[in-house]
Amino acid sequence: MTDREPDHARALDALEWAACRAEGNAPGQLDVVATMADYLAAADLARPDLRKRLDRVMMAEDAESGLDALLECGALEALLPPVAGLVGFGDGEWRHKDVWKHTKQVVGQATPKLEVRWAALLHDIGKVKTRSISADGQVHFFGHAEVGARMFDKLQKRMALFTPDSALEREIRFLVLHHLRASHYSPSWTDSAVRRFAREMGGYLEDLFCLSRADITTKRAERKRKGTKQIDDLMVRVSALAAEDAERPILPTGLGNALMESFQIPPSKRLGDIKRNVENAVKAGLVLPYLECEDYVAFLREHPALLS
């Protein structure tokens, strides 16, 4: 037996205990005398073994107890230091909520989907580095989503937790970076703004809405109602516009005639190719859909390569 094998076994024991705590079938105390922090830091853990147990904590019905167990056994500090940094951050200090308690609640409220639960755990890690106090005593966390995404990159580089699953890694980072987007919604948003939001969120839109809902942890009933309604209203508008757009061509009628007149192009295969180029540019987000013919003519003048 090598010197590292006991460390490995003890570390996995600690993670297994935390996972069982989250699943409701573990003893209240870890059956090891020494703290696990040193073992977790020293053990050369195989990432699948580590992730399997962490994922069980994240996906359990009582994920909050599992997260507390990770904190108690030293795993949070050893494996997820940016999350450990949230412990005790707030709780009335500088008049802002305890971010660790908030984070645990968000994880517990989140849809039991791995991407959403991990994003819930990491969504506010940037707050520790961005807290500022204005002259009137108000607390701000300007840019904490962007800082949090960069902290996630550093964590991933150090721990490689999600290296076997690049799609999961991309989505967690995306959700951390954009977790505030839905909460910025206002009824004053134009249809174009709503369409742009939905397009930019892409395939992560549904999970972003799930995270945004879970992120509402206020105990004030009216504030919670308003926050939930804000997200619901945005979801309704996104769905309604998507249904409308499904029945509406993204390019205006008469674009072909406008192209022929503006660029002296006769009816031809080339004309059809140019219209397809414009349509592909719309789908790629290079230009908005549903504009007037002259807008697409102007776009083509700025992108002459699409005329060839």
Phi, psi and omega in degrees: 000128179279167180296334186276341183297317177297321178300315181300313182295315181295320180297315179294326175301317181295315180292322177297319178299317179296318179296318179294324176300316180295327181272358173083020181223041178235152175294160182291336181243144174286129187278052175217135186291310185281157175295151181273350186304314181295320180293319180295322180288327186272329188292138177273076187283135172291131185302322176299321178297317181293308183299322182303316182283322176296320178297323178297320176298313185296326187266355184289157179297323178252061181299329181298318177295323177296321178293321175298322179294320176299322177293315184296322185271000178091358183292325182297314180292321184285323188254329184227062184303326177297329177285319178300330179295345179279341185294123180079004180273100182118231180058052178094338177294129182055026174057043170224155188294158175293113187289330177293313178298317178299315182299315179300319180293321179297316178300314181295327181276342187290150173308132182288069176234133190306315182300316184289319182295316179295319177297322177298319180295325189257356192296332184249015183297335180287350183293326182299323184271352187241002183296133175221154181241120180283171183300331180271008176088005179281141180266135180228154177227055185300129177075016185291334178293317180293317178297320178299321178296321178291323176295324176298318178301317180293319177298315180295322179295322182282318188257337181053038182298324188249012182303321179291348185227081185295329179294319177295316179301313181298317183290319179302313180298316180300314182293322175298314182295325188248016189295344180267352190301313183293328181287349176272358183297143175223147177301343180283351178301135175285166176301323179297321179293320178294317178298318180296317177302311182297320180294318181291328178283334174054226183288354179265004188301311183297317180292326177297318177298319178299316179294319180298320177296315182295334184285356177271104184238008181299146176272353180278117188301318183292319179294322178295319179298316181294318180296317179294319180295323179301315179291318179300317181296319178294319178299319180297316181294319178299315181294317181296317180291325178296319178294319179296317182291333180295335181258001187237127178296140184286340178252146185286151172297139180094000181296322179301315179297321180295322179292318180298318182289319185286325186244010177054051180250127177282164173304123187191173175298324180300321179299317178296322179296320180295318178297322177293323177299318179294316179299318178294325178294324177296313181296331179276357179082013180282337178209150183286152173279169171064027176272177176279162182304317183296333178292320179286328174297315179297321178299317180293326177295327178280343181230067186300338180298334180286351180272349184275000000 
